[in-house]
């Protein structure tokens, strides 16, 4: 699974504030002194379980005194279940972590600093390594990553006589193409201006030279004129009717519109490759190009990390497993399945080759322009503000500048609470 709507679903600071106080050192049961140790591994994506099991099998072959059992919890319940387990001191020994939730779990001593691991973190994209550092200390080893690209329908481009997107496209090129590709009589739109951060407005905010949250996590960027320009990129497309309205996109998700041939272009993540390859409407006849450039090129990068519970009863074994999960061998196993892009540099090409009908190298080529997903200690608080307030700009009920100013004010208040 990609990280769609990940930020908006992040756990609230209030939900985990009691973790450190309530957690015990019970850890997970399993194993006995001098016997075989049993570890639990918490994940949320069922489609990745087969790959994770292959990795576990390889690990157990090298470590016959350790067994690992996967605990797969659907995304909708993952964070609620994890918070409850962590509060009771029974979190999985090793589990998946994402950027929006990371600082909460690190600051509440739910996960263990990985100071004793021997894995060289220079083998991962630097932005992902930094994402899982808290106060300069590494708490997670990057597992995978995703960037965002411009997916497009070749048949619709051909019918409209529009050349396919290239790496040299600018915002102006994209906007002109969206207008030519829109055909109201056929119910076809140039693009879907989805109200999504990672896949849409965060990218254009960075492309415009704006920012979402300052590096120190204390200041909102929504009052910045460049940030506002990044938002207007999308609302202007809706106003020009080159994108469906917010109501239309609420009734039918743009992803589904693209898969059914009603959108000529779709800003989507690398994770979409697997789904598109399995869909009759998109397994062929579509491709992907780099995102267009505004004032500069940019694409948001995010990725998961494996973390160790601070309260595991089997610290040495859990750390050994986490280190293996971050190894080249584990990354290669995952890459060969074509599920996600592994974070370990040098193994990503196998993922590209898993779907040769698409130019998936685009997602790797854009690493030079990648900007980390914006997060803070309580990302969920201002993600909720984004969802509630930006809706007013997307549906046209309030000017973008007015909404952005209001969002900046309320987001700054939320960020101030993080430091209190």
Secondary structure, 3 states (H helix, E strand, C coil): CCCCCCHHHCCCHHHHCCHHHHCCCCCCCCCCCCCCEEEEEEECCHHHHHHHHHHHHHHHHHCCCEEEEEEECCHHHHHHHHHHHHHCCCCCCEEEECHHHHHHHHHCCCECCCCCCCCCHHHECHHHHHHCEECCEECCEECEEECEEEEEEHHHHHHHCCCCCCCCCEHHHHHHHHHHHCEHHHCEEEECCCCCHHHHHHHHHHHCCCCCECCCCCCECCCCHHHHHHHHHHHHHHHCCCCCCHHHHHHCCHHHHHHCCCEEEEEEECCHHHHHHCCCCCCCCEEEECCCECCCCCEEEECCEEEEECCCCCHHHHHHHHHHHCCHHHHHHHHHHCCCEECECCCCHHHHHHCCCCCCHHHHHHHHHEEECCCCCCHHHHHHHHHHHHHHHHCCCCCHHHHHHHHHHHHHHHHHHHCC
